[in-house]
């Protein structure tokens, strides 16, 4: 039997095994059957025998067809499609259009090359150039795969080759350092901004449903930017100390970047327009509450303006397979996560948790939850799978045991861990396989660096509990 066939069979077996186990006390048969399908979906997202969006689609269809949520067909389909009306999902979709604008206009490439031109005279400077390029793009690109893997990687991976540093020839000369800095930096920026990682937005929507706590762009920024910015500034230097390049100077890199900028020519009108739209979006996301403008309304309106001003075309929107794939994928996961509450599973888990966690000091509980949630990412090859499987449960526990005045700040730190946890493995987040696949860092070295940086990143996150909660 082929590997793909086995990976397709395992989720089915999970569903069947759990389905035929008698429902535990406190859960209805319908709720237990829903949990069986949900667990099968999570396993399918981890193994990914078929595209992840299709895994979620199949799960939602099964629940609706079997009448598990509601025996009335009209109510079943209403639940199945509920995720597609979710405003957060459309904010994610709109942000993908911003990413397309950066790529189509060339603004993302120009920003990266400018960073290299002015900061790339030394290897450490190159590290900061790559990191700052990611930082400037992060608030507007919710796919760190598109940002780091699609925009920065094609530029940054050319730099070591100028110095004849290849995976086969002196990878430590420059290539390994650039690779690790780029990967580590994008993990930090993914936590710094709510809109820098699509699962961040999925997580806050699940938190709103499970914990009834709404987290907005500005509230996230007030906690995560002060916490992550020092970590971001430290990351290239830390990598330079623990995993130094043997090439310390890089005078050729700024020359190469300048030549590439010459080829691009003067900044175009479309690039200027894209920059203005990006700034407008950021302003509306930060001050939208005061202006009575919803973040999603702002985003989709600006996307419309981008099309009207020909920054992107309508074909760019309807042809963006990645954006539509994420729309379907996350919509089905939101529906399934909502189903956990609807059938009573979250209430049942909360009752079980209450008996085992009662008596723990609040600070001990919060630190324990963050550490466990972070370390469990070793078992996930997808941040989205991690979110959909664990966020509703952890959020419910937080509601039961954390004081209402402490809860919003804790939940921001909790969701904010999703970006930095991608550092721990070569498969931890979208860009990981791209940078790892470049071949500059061995698997053993990647795991060792990942463990070291994970300890540092987690320590900073835990510090946030003492500062903000």
WOQUIMO-V928355 format. One record per run of one state. SS is the DSSP state (~ for helix, > for strand, _ for the rest). FROM is the first residue (numbers start at 0). LEN is the number of residues. If there is no record, write none. Layout:
BEGIN
ss:SS from:FROM len:LEN
ss:SS from:FROM len:LEN
END
This chain:
BEGIN
ss:_ from:0 len:2
ss:~ from:2 len:18
ss:_ from:20 len:8
ss:~ from:28 len:19
ss:_ from:47 len:4
ss:~ from:51 len:14
ss:_ from:65 len:7
ss:~ from:72 len:8
ss:_ from:80 len:1
ss:~ from:81 len:4
ss:_ from:85 len:1
ss:~ from:86 len:19
ss:_ from:105 len:1
ss:~ from:106 len:13
ss:_ from:119 len:2
ss:> from:121 len:1
ss:~ from:122 len:16
ss:_ from:138 len:5
ss:~ from:143 len:19
ss:_ from:162 len:8
ss:~ from:170 len:3
ss:_ from:173 len:1
ss:~ from:174 len:18
ss:_ from:192 len:1
ss:~ from:193 len:3
ss:_ from:196 len:1
ss:~ from:197 len:14
ss:_ from:211 len:5
ss:~ from:216 len:26
ss:_ from:242 len:6
ss:> from:248 len:1
ss:_ from:249 len:1
ss:~ from:250 len:14
ss:_ from:264 len:4
ss:~ from:268 len:23
ss:_ from:291 len:3
ss:~ from:294 len:14
ss:_ from:308 len:5
ss:~ from:313 len:5
ss:_ from:318 len:2
ss:~ from:320 len:22
ss:_ from:342 len:2
ss:~ from:344 len:13
ss:_ from:357 len:4
ss:~ from:361 len:18
ss:_ from:379 len:3
ss:~ from:382 len:19
ss:_ from:401 len:2
ss:~ from:403 len:20
ss:_ from:423 len:8
ss:~ from:431 len:6
ss:_ from:437 len:5
ss:~ from:442 len:26
ss:_ from:468 len:1
END
